[in-house]
Amino acid sequence: MIISVVFNGTTYSIPSPGQTGWDTSLNVFLKALANALGATANNTITVASGRGLVIQGDTTSPVNAAFRLVPQDTQPTTGAVGDLYVKTSDGTLNICTVAGTPGTWAKVGAQ
């Protein structure tokens, strides 16, 4: 099965593991992703299966977390509903609940 990933308007076809072309296709996609993320903000990844992103680490004996948000010293100046950030000073995870400048931010869960 080939997975089609649309990133910034360009479609990348990535074969499933074991199919030919996997390394080349994945490398091309990851280079495009790295270049775009390094150059600009507000990039979007859309996957044909309907999920934007699935991150899975080692489920049997994890050494590191599957996903990491790097803490920020201050609250973002602009927020879109669903944006997340970790506050450096107290380690809290915050979510934007109302879009705007600066947006309305709330702590996630019982922290």
C-alpha positions in Angstrom: 0.0 0.0 0.0 1.3 3.4 -0.9 0.7 6.3 1.5 0.0 9.6 -0.1 1.1 12.6 2.1 0.3 16.2 1.0 2.7 18.7 2.5 2.4 22.4 1.5 0.5 21.5 -1.6 2.9 18.8 -2.9 1.9 15.1 -2.8 4.5 12.6 -1.8 3.9 8.9 -2.4 5.6 6.8 0.3 5.5 3.0 -0.2 4.8 0.8 2.8 7.8 -0.8 4.5 9.1 -3.7 2.4 8.0 -2.2 -0.9 10.6 -0.8 -3.3 11.4 2.8 -3.2 10.8 3.2 0.5 14.1 4.8 1.4 14.2 7.2 -1.5 10.6 8.3 -1.2 10.9 8.8 2.6 14.2 10.7 2.3 12.8 13.1 -0.3 9.7 13.7 1.9 11.8 14.2 5.0 14.2 16.6 3.2 11.2 18.7 2.0 9.7 18.7 5.5 13.0 19.7 7.1 13.6 22.4 4.6 10.1 23.9 4.9 10.1 23.8 8.7 13.5 25.5 8.8 12.5 28.2 6.4 8.9 29.1 7.3 6.2 28.7 9.9 2.6 27.5 9.6 3.3 24.3 7.6 0.6 21.7 7.3 0.8 18.0 6.9 -2.3 16.1 5.7 -2.4 12.4 5.2 -4.9 10.7 3.0 -6.0 8.4 5.8 -7.5 11.3 7.6 -4.9 11.6 10.4 -2.6 14.5 10.2 0.1 12.9 12.3 0.6 9.7 14.3 3.6 9.4 16.5 4.4 6.1 18.1 7.5 5.3 20.1 8.8 2.0 21.4 5.7 0.5 23.1 7.5 -2.4 24.9 10.5 -0.8 26.6 10.6 2.9 25.8 13.7 4.9 26.7 12.4 8.2 25.4 8.9 9.7 24.9 7.3 9.2 21.5 6.7 13.0 21.3 8.4 16.0 22.8 7.3 19.6 23.0 10.3 21.9 23.7 9.4 24.3 26.6 9.0 28.0 25.8 10.0 30.9 28.1 6.8 32.8 27.5 3.3 32.3 26.2 3.0 32.6 22.4 1.8 36.0 21.2 -0.8 34.5 18.9 -2.8 31.3 19.4 -5.1 29.2 17.2 -7.6 26.8 18.9 -5.7 23.6 19.7 -2.2 25.0 19.8 -0.1 23.6 22.6 3.0 24.9 24.4 4.9 23.9 27.6 5.8 26.7 29.9 9.5 26.6 30.9 9.1 28.1 34.4 6.6 25.5 35.8 6.5 22.7 33.1 2.8 23.1 32.5 1.2 22.0 29.2 -1.1 24.7 27.9 -3.7 24.7 25.1 -5.3 27.6 23.3 -9.0 27.5 23.7 -9.9 30.8 22.0 -8.0 32.0 18.9 -6.5 35.5 18.9 -3.6 37.7 19.8 -2.6 36.5 22.3 -5.4 34.0 22.4 -6.9 32.3 25.5 -4.6 29.7 27.1 -5.5 27.1 29.7 -3.5 24.5 31.6 -4.2 20.9 30.3 -5.4 18.4 33.0 -4.8 18.5 36.7 -1.3 20.1 36.8 
